[in-house]
Amino acid sequence: MSQIAFRGYVIRGFSHGETSRIITIFTAERGKVKCLAKGLKKGSSRKGGPIQLFSLISGTFYLKEQAELGTLGTYETVNDYSQIASDIYKFGFVSAYCEIIDKSLQPGQPQPELFDFTGRFFALSMKAKSESIKTLFWAAFLKILQMMGYDPELDSCVSCQKPNPTHAAYYSPELGGIICSKDIPKGQVPAKISAAALGALRQFASLPLEEAAKSQYNSSIYKEIERFIFSFADYHMGLRPSLKSFKFLSQL
């Protein structure tokens, strides 16, 4: 059994037995890891105190060879972002972010760029107003696609490379981005996105997360953004709008 030092964000947790929890941690050193944390539930003692969702913790865990579930050892909280949970809208969107990370990553594969980005996203979510969290989330989701290598082409037709600076456009996840009407492959019925929603996506893609999150859009634009981003996330990564956290958001 190996003892492994880590630093990571708690992105998921659920009860296991009477006093323990199984937590998923997105670590800098090993990517996504799952650990059994004994004695974490209320009424039991655990060195290191409670582990809060979204927090950055550091410590050690123990892992047997070929095992997928480790055992959490000693740990301490480095940054506590648990206050996010006090705002139901922030909690919903940040939980959705965590679910995307959980579903996208295979265990044991470090993603240093995404790890640093997650810290920025949590810190910005803590400071953001409730009405800003939706924009922050969708901007972050698009940037996750970029970091994973599935960066949609938003400026020019993927077939003829003709620039489209101001107009609505068709788009195709299979082809990798927006496409002119004359270049639509025979038999395909691509979706269409308005000029306003496409402009919002271009801002998300080109601006730093802090700047991209400052804009606000009406509900129809957000729906277009959601359809566009999820069409690419579904096609390339198998992420669907039926994620558990999105069902929660639909009820708000």
N, C-alpha and C positions, 0 to 999 in steps of 0.2 A: 504494500500500500504506500502510495506516494503522498507526501505533504506538499501542497502547492499554495504559494502566496498569490493573492489576487487583490485587485481593486476594481469595483464594478457597481453598476446601477441595478437595483432590485426592480425587475420589470413584471414579476408575477409571483403570486403566493397562494397556496391553498392548504387547508388543514389536512393533517395526516395523523390519525390516532387521537388520543385525548390531549396531548400536550405539545405535539410537534407540528411543523409545517414543512412543506416542500416548496422551496423558493427557486425561481429562475433569476440568474444574475447575468447581466451583460458585462463581461469583464474586458479589461484592456489587454490582458495577457493571453487569454484562451477563447475569446469570443463568448458565446452563450454556454453557460453551465447550469446544471440543476443540482441542488444540494438538499439533503435532509437536515433541517435545523431542529434539533431536539430541545424541548422545553421552552418553546417560544410563546405558547398560548397563555392567556390570562390565568393567573393563579399559580403559575409555575416559575421557578427561578431559572435564569439563563445568564451566564456571564456575557457582558456586552450589551445587555438590555434589549428592548424590543427592536425589531427590524421593520422599518416603515417602507411601504411601497414608494417607489421613485427615488429613494435615498441612495447616495453614493456611500458605499462601505468598503473597508479594506480589512483583510485578515488572511486566514488560511482555511483550506478545506482538504479533506483526505479522499483519495480516489484509488480504488483497486484497478488493476490492469484490465482493460477492455470493458470496464463498467461505465455506464452513462450517468449514474446517480452518485454524487459524492456525499460526504458528510461534513457539514460546516463545523469548523473548529472555533478558535477565538476570532473576534472581529470588533471593529469600532466604526461608528458613523463619522464620515468625513464631511459630507454635506447633506443636510436634511431638507428635502423638498416635499415632505409629507403635507405641508400646508396647502399644496395644490388640491388635495382631496376635500378641503373645506368649501370649495366652489364647485358645484355639481357640473357646470359646463366645462370648466378646466379639467376636472376629474375625468369626464367622459372623453374629451379629445386626447388628453395625455395617456389615458388607458388605451385608446385606439392606436396611438403611436407605439406604445409598448407591445401591443398585440402584433402590429406590423413587423416590429423587430423580431419578436419571438417566432413568428411564422416564416420570416425570410431567411433566418440564419440557421445553419447546421451547427451542432455542438462542436466545440473545439477549434473553430476557425476564427482567428483574430480579424477584426475589422477596425484598425486604428482610426481611420478617418471618420467612420460612422460613430465610433465610441466618443471621440471629441465632439462631434456634432450633437450627439445625444445630451451631453453635458450642457451645451449652449441652449438646446431646445428646452430642457428642464428649467434652467435659470431664467430664460425669457418667459416661460410659462408662469413661473412664480410671480414675476413682476407685471405680467400683462393684465389688462382689464378683461373682464368676461367677454365683452363684445369683440375683442381682438383675437381671442384664442382660435376661432374658426379659421381666420386667414393664416395665422401662424401655423396651424396644423397642416393645411393644404400646401402651403409653401414648403414646409418640411417634408411632406410626403413626396412632392415632386423632386426635391433634392435627394431623397433616399433613392429614387429611381435613377437619378444621375450617378450617384455613388456606386450603385449596383451594376452600372454599365448599360442601363436601358433608357438612355437619355432621349426623349422624343424630339424629333426635328420640328421646330415651331416657326421657323422663319421662311423656309423655302420648300417648294414641292420636293418630296423625296424621289420623285421620278425624273422630272425635267429640270430641277434646281431653280425654277423661276421664283424670284423673291415674292413674298406676299406680306407687304408691310402694314396694310390697313384693312384688309377685307376678311370676311368670314371664310371658312375653309372646310373641306372634308378632311377626315383623318382616318388612318388605318394603323392599328397596333401591329398588324402583320408586316406592313411595309416600313413602319418605324416613325411615322409622323404625319404631317399634313400633306395633302395631295390635291392637285388641280383636278377639276371635273373631267377634263379631257384625258387624264392619265389614269382614271379609275379602271382597274383590271376588269375585264369582261366577267360578268356574273357576280361581282362583289357589290354590296350595298353598304357603303361606308357611312359612318355617322358624320354629322356636321356640327361645327362649333362657331358661335358668333364671333364677330370681330372684338367685342368687348371682353368676352371670356378668354379668347386667344391672347389678347393684350395682357390680361391678368396673369396668365400662365408664363408669358415672356418675362414679366416682372419677377415672378417667383423664381424663374430659372437663372436670371442674370444678376439680380440684386442680392446682397448679403441678407441672411434671414431676418436680421433686425429691421432692415429697411423694407423688405417685401411685406412684412407683417403689419405695416402701418396703414395699408389701404383697406377700405371696406367696400363690400359689394352687395347688390341686392340678392334676394333668394334665388332668382332664376339664374344668375351668373354662378352662384355657388353650386347649383345643381349641375350646370354644364361642366364646371371644373371637376366636380366629383365624378361624373360620367367619364370624362376624358381620362383622368388619372387612374381610375379603377379599371378602365378598359386595357390600359397598358400594364398595370400591376397584375391583372388577371391573366392576360396573355403570356407575359414573360415570367411571372413569379407565382402564379396560382393563387393570388390574393383576391378574394371576392368581397363585394359589399355586404355579404351575409355574415361577416365577422361578428363575433359576440358583442364586442364593444360598439359596433355600429347599430346593432339592434337596440342597445341601451340608449344611444344618442337619438334614435328615431322616436323614442318615447318622451324626450324632453320637450 
